[in-house]
């Protein structure tokens, strides 16, 4: 039986309050680059307006060639409401530290 030679999942450390209470500064999460995003998923994104910056946000809906994404903490998040559609780099499924936890999709109703 052949052993799988899959590369390990990239790890990302969360910085900032935009995803509170779901994630906090210092949390370590895994990113699955091969998984397609769905509404409600936590995702790692980049914006054309800020190409050097990666951010963790929640996918809301497909929007004009990218994803409309928002932080779980609307009072402390710079997201698609300001920067427009984002490119999804990968989907976040697990927090590894400080307490390992499987992160779930949260589907919001459109208002």
C-alpha positions in Angstrom: 0.0 0.0 0.0 1.4 3.4 -1.0 1.8 6.1 1.5 0.1 9.4 0.7 2.7 12.2 0.1 0.3 15.1 0.5 1.8 18.3 1.7 0.9 19.5 5.1 -1.9 22.1 5.4 -0.6 25.7 5.7 -1.0 27.2 9.1 -2.1 30.8 9.7 -1.9 32.8 12.9 -4.9 35.1 13.4 -4.2 38.8 14.3 -6.8 41.4 15.2 -10.4 41.5 16.5 -12.3 41.2 13.2 -13.4 37.5 13.6 -14.2 37.7 17.4 -15.9 35.7 18.9 -15.2 32.9 16.5 -11.4 33.5 16.4 -9.1 35.7 18.5 -5.6 37.1 18.1 -3.1 34.3 18.5 -5.3 31.5 17.3 -3.6 29.1 14.9 -5.7 27.7 12.1 -5.3 25.4 9.1 -6.0 26.5 5.5 -7.2 24.0 2.8 -6.2 25.6 -0.5 -7.9 22.9 -2.6 -11.3 23.3 -1.1 -13.9 25.5 -2.8 -15.5 28.1 -0.6 -19.2 28.1 0.2 -21.3 30.7 1.9 -20.7 30.6 5.6 -17.2 29.2 5.4 -14.3 30.9 7.1 -11.8 31.8 4.4 -8.3 33.2 3.9 -8.6 36.1 1.4 -6.7 38.8 -0.4 -8.0 42.0 -2.1 -6.7 43.6 -5.3 -6.7 46.9 -3.3 -4.2 45.4 -0.8 -2.4 42.5 -2.6 0.2 42.1 0.2 -2.4 41.5 2.9 -4.0 38.2 3.8 -7.1 38.2 6.0 -9.4 35.7 7.6 -13.1 36.5 7.0 -16.4 34.7 6.5 -17.6 34.0 2.9 -21.1 35.6 2.4 -21.8 35.3 -1.3 -20.1 35.3 -4.8 -19.9 38.9 -6.0 -18.5 40.4 -9.2 -15.7 38.0 -9.9 -14.8 37.3 -6.3 -16.4 36.8 -2.9 -18.2 39.2 -0.6 -16.6 38.5 2.8 -17.2 40.0 6.2 -15.7 39.7 9.6 -17.8 38.2 12.4 -17.2 41.4 14.4 -18.7 44.2 12.2 -17.4 46.9 14.6 -13.8 45.9 14.1 -13.6 44.6 10.5 -12.3 46.0 7.3 -13.9 43.7 4.7 -15.9 43.7 1.4 -18.1 46.4 2.7 -15.0 48.7 2.3 -12.7 46.9 -0.1 -15.1 45.1 -2.4 -14.9 41.5 -3.6 -12.0 39.4 -2.4 -10.1 36.5 -3.8 -10.4 33.3 -1.7 -6.9 31.7 -1.1 -8.2 28.8 1.0 -10.9 27.6 3.4 -10.3 27.3 7.1 -11.6 24.2 8.8 -9.7 23.8 12.1 -8.3 25.9 14.9 -5.2 24.1 16.3 -4.3 26.4 19.1 -5.1 27.3 21.9 -7.9 24.7 22.0 -8.2 22.4 18.9 -11.7 22.9 17.4 -13.4 22.2 14.1 -14.8 25.4 12.7 -18.3 25.2 11.3 -20.1 27.1 8.5 -22.5 29.8 9.6 -25.0 30.8 7.0 -26.4 34.3 7.5 -29.8 35.4 6.2 -29.5 38.2 3.7 -31.0 41.4 5.1 
